[in-house]
Amino acid sequence: MLLTHIGFEEDKKLAAMLDPDWGVDVIIGGHSHTKLEEPFKVNDIYIVQAGTGTDEIGRFDIMVDTDLNAIDTFTWQMVPIDDAHCPRDEEVENFIQRYRSATSQKYDRIITRLSCELTHPKRNQETSLGDLIADILRDSFGIDLMLMGSGAIRSYALGPVVHYADLVECLPYDDAVYMLKVTGTQLERMIRHILRDEAFQGEHTEFYQFSHGTHIVWSRNEQTFRTLTLDGEALYAERLYTVAVQKYHYNNLKPFLDITLEEVEKNGKIRVLSTSARDVVEEYLTVNQHLSQEVEGRLVVED
């Protein structure tokens, strides 16, 4: 059995590559938030995944043929996490309660009060919550552009009252932030890659929230930019722009942003701006109360 976090499409590719002699019967996957009502079979390997969050859990009951050391029969079901299907366990709750006073000191403290609730309903579009986080990081680091991974924002909404627990849930991947220098030509190529059709066709690709000053109008039909400006100006082909990404994206520059580390290094030294993006956001929110943010049209995608 393999436990993966690479997405359903990549799980299928992985299953096709595995040698049957290695004895892998099941891949339990994640990352793409795929809800599978039935296991998907590739190369005699069953692939399962149970959607997103904690609304449901996948239950896989397997009968093994010990002579063949293989799956004989199985049942797979999606079980809703609710009182009808998962009754509360008072003994477990009492055990957890013993630690709550200690954890509450840390996680229940109020970080900030926003002017209104900010939302992040979909990854592949501009969102008010994504705009705010990207802006905080751009302004804190003094860079030209923050590319904030949409998938790193794990809450659909935040505020108006924000506790530390809310912030941790929203930004659980406490990555470092890296600053790259890229030319205008390279930056245009990176943005074009972000906006490739796979991002809008239900396939799980990395997508980004753009910090303030960015104005992009992208035509999907014509596969071209109708508008691409930064701080009111078109990108200059040879000018170097400072762009920041979190560590996960820095480690995957070529597949996520269509640029290699070697290309970036030719433009200048890569810097670590912070070892904790979340700490930077927390500090900013603590100091700046009653912030508000609306979707500004930084990214407009035309069919």
N, C-alpha and C positions, 0 to 999 in steps of 0.2 A: 504494500500500500504506500502511495506517495501523498504527502500533504504539500500542496503548492499554493502560490499566490501570484500567478502570472497571467491569469485571465483564461476564459473558456477557449478562445481560439488557439492560444499558445498551448493549452493542455492537450488539445486535439493533435497538434503538431508533435508534442512530446510523446504522446501515446503511440503515434505512428512510427516513431524512431526507436522505441524500446524493443530490445531483444526478448522474445518470449521466454527464453531460458533464464532470464533474470527473475521471473516469477512475480511481476507486478500485475495485480488483478484489479486494483481500484486506484483512481486519482480523485482525491477530495480537494477541490479547487476553490479559489477565491479571486479577488481583485476586480473582476469584470461585473460583479453583482448579478450574475446570471441566475435566474430562477428556473430550475429544471424539474419538471413534473415527473420525468422518467430519466433514468441514467442514460447517458449517451455512450455508445459503444464504438471504440476504435481499436483495431488490432487486438480484439478479445479483451480489451481493458475497459472497465466501466468508469465513466467520468461523471461526478456529481458535484453540484454546487447549490447553495440554498439562499440565493438572493442577497439582500443587504440588511445590515443592522440586526436588531434583535426581535423583529416582528415574528419571525419563524425560525425553526431549526430543522435541519434535515436529519431524518432517522433512517439508517441503512442497517437492516437486519440480514445477516448473511449466514447461510448454511454451507459449511466447507466439506468437500469430499476429501477426507484425510488420505485416501489411497492415491488420489491424483494431486493432492495439495492444491486444489483449485476450488473456485466457487461452484457450488452445486445449484442452489436456489437462493433467491434474495427477495426482499421487499424494500421498497424505498417510498418514503412519504414525507411531505412537508407538514410539520406540526406547528400550528400557531402558538405563540407564547402568550397565553391568556389564562384566566382563572379556570376556564372549562377544560383546557387540555393540560395545564401545568399548575396544579393546586399549590398554594403557598405551603412552605415547610416552616412551621413555627420554630422548630429546633435550630434550623439554619439561620433564620432571621434573628433569633436571640443571640446566637453566636456572633453574628455580624454586628449586632447592636453594641456589643462590648467594646468594639473598636471605633464606634462612630464618633464619640466625643473627641478622640484624638485626630481623626481625619477631618472632622468638621472645622477644627481650628484652622486648618490649612485651606480646605476646599470651599468652605461656605462664606469666606470673606468676600465682600463686594469689591470688584476691581474698578468698575465705572458704571455710570448711568448714561446710556445713549438717549438721544432725543426720540428715537422710535426703533422698532424692531427692524433689523436688517436681515435680508434673506439671501439664500444661495440655492435656488431651486434646481438648477441644472448646471452640469459642468461645462457644456460647450456653448456658453453664452456669457455675456457680461452680467455680473450681479452686483447688487449694492454692497453686500458683505465682502465680496471679492475685491471690489474697488477700494473699500476702506483699508483692508489689510495690505493690499499692494501699495497704496498711498503711504501708509505708516512706514513701511519698509523703505520706500524710495526716499521719503523726507528724512528719515532717521540716518540713512547712509549717504545722502547727498549724491545719488547716482542719476543717470539719465533715464533708466527704465528698470522697473522691477517686474520680472515675469514670475508671478505667483502661481504655482501649480494649482489648478482648480481642484484636483483630487486630494490635495493636502488639506483642504477646507472640508471638514467632515460633518459640519452642522448645516441643516437646511435653514436655520434662523438663529439669530443672536440678539439678546437684549429685549426690552430696553434696559432692565437691570442685569448686569453681567457679574456673576460670581466667578471665582477662580476655577471652580469645577466646570463651568460653562466654557471658559476659555481653553481648558485642557481638552475637553471633549471636541471643541471646534478645531483645535490645532494639536492633535495628538503626536504628530511626527515632528519632534523637536529637533529639527535638522540645523546644521550650520548653514550660513549663507555665503556664497562665493561670488566675487565680482570678476567679470570677464570684460575684456576690451574687444569689440568687434567693429568691423567697418560697416558703413551704411549698406554696401552691397551684401555683406554677410547677414546683417540684421534683416534686410528684406527677405532673403532666402529663408531665414529662420521663421519669420512670421508666415511666409507662404506655406512652409511645411506644417506649422500649427493648424492652418486653415484648410489642409487637404480634405478631400471629400469624405474620407473615412471617419473624420471627426463628427460628421453630421448624418451618417448613415447607420447609426446604432452600433458601430464597432467601437470597442473600447480603446481610445487613443488618449495620449496626454494632451491636455488643453491648459490654457493659461488665462489669468486675470492680468490686465495691463494697468500699470500705474497712470496717474493723471498726466496730461500733456499728450497722450496718445490719441490719435484719431485715425481709425481704419474703416474704410468702406470696401468690402470684398464682394465681388460678383462671382458666385458659384458657377453660373452658366458660362461665363466667359473666362473663368479662372484667371482673373486679373484684379488689381487694386484700382478702384475708382479714386480712392483717396488713401494716402499713407503719409502721415506727418507726425512729427514729434516736436512738442512745444511750438507748434504753429509753423514749422518749416519742413519741407520735403527732406528726405534723408540724403545726405551728401555721400557719394559713392566711396570716397577714400577717407572720410572723417572717421575717427575712432569714437565709439560710443561706449559708455560704461553701463553694463547690463548685469543684473544680479539674479541668481537662481539658488534654490536650496540644494543641499548636497546630493539628494537622490537624483535630481535632474542634472547636476554637474557630472555625476557618475554615468549618465546615460545621454550625453550630448548628441551623439550621432543619431540614435533612433528617435529621440524626442524632439531635437531641434535642427537636425540635418547639418551639423557642423562638428568637426573633429577637434579633439583636444590639441592636436598638433597645429591646426589652423589658428586656434585661439592663442596659443603660446607664442606664436610669431608676432602677435600684436602687442605683447607686453606681459608683465608678471601678473599671474592670477593671485588674488588676495582673498583671504577669509575675513569677511566683514564682521561676522559674529558667530559664535559657537552655538547660539540659541536664538532662532527667529522668534520663538514664542516669548522669550524674555524681553525682547525688544518691543513686541506688540504690547505685552503687559505693562511695561514701564510707560509707554506712550499713552495707553488708555487710562492709566492711573493719574497721570499728570493732566490729561486733556479730557475733561468731563463734558457730557451732553453733546457729543459729536453726532452729526447726522450725515447721511450719504444717500444719494439717489443714483440710479443708473443714468449715465450721462450720454450714452451713445458713443463711447470710446471705440466700441467694436460693433459695426453694423454689417450683417451678412445678408446679401440680396440673393434670392433664388434666380 
